Amino acid sequence: MIRIVLLSVLIAGCSSHPRSHLEPPPMKVSWEKNYLTIQGDHLPGKEMKIHYLEAYCRANSQTTDWGKHTVIPHKTELVWENEESTEIRLRCKVSDGVVVDHTITSKHDEIDFRLVGKNLTDKRSEAHWAQPCVRVGAFTGLGNPKNPRTYDYIKKSFIFLDGKLARMPTKDWAKEARYIPGQVWAGPGVPKADVNPRPLNPNVPSNGLIGCFSSDDKKIFAMAFDPYQELFQGVITCLHSDFRLGGLKPKEELAIRGKIYIIDNHIPSLLKRYHQDFPAAKKKHKNNTP
């Protein structure tokens, strides 16, 4: 009887091993000289660079000069990082008095962003949105270090239109703007005058996701922020979900959430996670999804 009980305990112990034991270790995150680096042996390309942050931007930006009008100077500093390289904290000081604190945490298949923007002044902020610029050349296998302005990667890139995944170039692909090439989709409720001065697609996305497939099509990279200003296919093998600040009022605070997903190529699973993480997204996009 004792042997039977002991065997039962051993079997129960083996069957109750947490699933995390089967998962890869968390991806590592680090930040230096305005670049956030994500690393993992299971990450296609092993490493992903993000210009974090590329710019804080004013409204009325779609047709105006990028350098003279749109970009607001800012400085980012590393506040804290843990020994495991799975969590870092950054602080951005925008020249108009806004401070944005970032907590960035990694797991084996996602990067979580928790931001709090604060207007410390008695005047309304000019900062309406900001750009995390994600370089996806290594992930798609279609980057070219000698020529970062290559656009082969867009055929592996996607957003969601009319409730369905839409590969780039999507329908109604725009080709004219103050600066070319590239493609911009304004978020729901965002004035189209207040987005990147690249070709502006007339369609509003069905959700806040933008992403791409890995070189072997086995993995998906996808990114979302809420609230977001725009989705953007850029000019240096990059994809953007640019988060929205909206011009904070004096002393106003705003919480912003973001996610990067690195998961197996299964679109229903991606959408399920997105809607769990961003429960208000369906309501915001209801007029853009059948």
N, C-alpha and C positions, 0 to 999 in steps of 0.2 A: 504493500500500500504506500509506503514512504517513497519507493522508487517511482511509482506511478504519479504521485503528487509532484515530485521533483521534476519529472519529465514534462508534466503539464505546465509548470511554472517556466521552464526553459523555453518551451514552444511559444507560450504567451509572450515571453520577453522578446523573442526573435520577431514575432509578428507585430509587435507594437513599436518597433524602431520608427522614429519620426521620419517623414518623407524627406526632411531637410538633409538627412544623411546621404541621400541619393542625388542631391542637387549640387551643381558646381559651387565653388565658394563665391562670396559677393565680389562683384567687380570693384576695382579700386578707383578712387577719385582723388585728384590732386589739382591744385591751381597755382599758376605762376605766370607772371607777365601778361595778364589778361587772357590767359588760355586755361580752360578747364579740360583736363585729360581724363578719359575713361579707359581703363585697361582691364583685360581679362583673357585668359587662354581660350575661353569658349566664345569670345566676342569675335565675329568675322573681321579679319584685319588686325586683330589683337589690341588695337588702340584706336580711339576716336578723339579728335580734337574739336573743341568748341570755343570760338571767340566769344568769351563770356566776361564782359558784354561788349559787343561791337559798338553800340551807340545808344544813347537816349535821344529821343526825337520830338520835335515840335509838330503841331498840327499844320494844316495847309501845306503838305509836303509832296503831293503827287506831281505837281508841275513846277516846283521851285528848286532852287539850287541846293544840293545836298550839303555841301560844305559851308556855304555862307548863311543858309537859312535853317536847315533842318536839324543838324547835329548840335546837341547841347553838351559842352564839356563835362566830363565826369572822371572820378578816380575811384578805383576798386582796390580794397585791401583785404588780405587774408586775416581773419580775426582768430580762428581756432581750427585745429584739425586733430582727429584722434589718431592713436598709434596704428590702428588697423587700416587706415586710409579708406574708411567707409563713410566718414562724415566730415564735412568741412563747413565753415561759416564764413561768409564774406559780407563786407559792407561797401555799398556804393554811395559816394557823396556826389550828387549832381550840383552843378554850379549855381542853379537857381534856388538851392536850399533844401531840396528833397533828399532824404536818406532812404536807401532801400537795403534791408537786411535779408540775407539769403542763407537758408539752411539746406544743404544738399546732402542727401543720404543715398547710399547704394545698397542694392540687393543683387542676387545673382542674375536677375532678368529685368531690372528696372533701376532708374535713377529718379528719386523723388526730390522735388523742389518746393520749398515753403518760403515765400517771400512776404515781407511786410514793408510797404512804402509809407513814409511819413513826410508830410510837409511841415517843416519846422518854422516856417515864416508866416508873416501876416498878409502875404500876397498869394494869389492863385499860381500854381506851378505851370510852367510852359511845357513840361514833359508829359506827352500823351502816350508814348509807347517806347519800348526798348527791344533791342535785337540780340538774342543769342544765336550765333551763326554756327551751325553744325556742319562739319566737313565729313561727307559720307563717301568720299572716293575709295578709301580702303575697304569699307563695308561692302560696297557694290562691286568692287573689283574693277571699276571703270574710272578711277582717278589716274592722274598723270602728274607726278611730282615736278616734272620739268615744264609742265604746262597746266597750272591749276585752273585756267579758264577753259576747261574742256566740258562738253555738254552731253557726252555719251551717257552719263549716269541718269539723265532724266527719263530714259526709257525704262528704268527700274523704279522710278519714283511715282508716288500716287497721292491723291487726296480723295475725298468722297463728295460726289455730286449726284443729285437726284436720288439720294439714298443708297448709292452703289459706289464701289471702288472705281475710281477713274485713273487710269495710267496717264502719265504725261507723255507727249503733249495732250492735254485734255481738249474737250470741245471748246470752240470759240477762242482758241489760243490767240492771244493778242501779240502784236509785233511792233507796235509803235508807242513811243513814250519819250519823255525827256532824255532818259538813259536806256540803252538796250544792250544785251537781251535781258532775259529773266521773265518771271511771271508772278503777279500778285493777285491774291483773292482777299478782298476785304471781309472781315468778320461780320456777323449779323449786327445791324444797328450802328456800324462804324461808318462815318461819312467817307465816301470814296475820295474826297479831296485830302484826306488825312493819312494816306498810306504811302508806301515806298514809291519813288518816282520811276518805277520800271513798268513795263507793259501791264496794264490792269485788265484782268479777266472780268467779264461782265457778270459772271455767276457767283453766287454766295455759297460757300461750302455747306454740306449737310451736317458736318460735325467739325470739331476743332483739330482733327488728326491730320498730320502730314507725315509721309514716311517713304520707305524704299525697301526693296528686297536685296538680300545678300547675293554675292556673286554666284553661289550655287542654288539660290532660291529656297534654301532651307530655313532661313531666318528672316524676320521682319524687324526693321528699325521703325519706330513711330514716335512722334513727339506731340504733346499738346500742352497748352497753358490755358488757364481760365482766371480772369477774362483775357481774351486775346484781341489784338488789333488786326492782324492779317496772317495769312499763310503765304509763304514766299519761296519760290525757287530762285536761288541767287546765281551769282556769277563766278564763285570760286568753289565749284563742286560742293555746293552747300544747300541745305534746306532749313527753313525757319518756321517756327511758330512764335511770333513776336508778341510778347505780353503787353497788355494795355494798362496804362495808369490813368489816362483820361483827364489829365490836368487837375491834380489834387487841390482841393480848396484849402484855405489857411487852417493849419493844425489838423487836417484830415489824415486818417490812416486808411490803408487799403491792404487787405490780404489777397495774395495771388498764389495759386497752386499750379505746379507743372509736373509732368511725367515724361520720362523717356522709357519706352518699352523695347527690350531686346528679347524677342520671343520666337518660338517656332512658327513657321509659316502656316497660320490658321486664322483667317480673317474673323470668323465668328468669335474666337477666343479673344482677339484683340478688341473687338467692339464690346464684348461683355465686360472686359476689364475697364475700358474707357468709361462706359456708362456707370460702372460701380464707383470709379474714382471721381467722376464729374457728373453727379446726379442731376444737376441743373441744366446740363447740355441739351437734352431733348427739347426742353421748353424754349431755350434760346434759339434753337435751330428748327422749330416746328414748321415754319413756313418754307423751309428749304429741303424738307424730307417728305416724300409722298406718304 
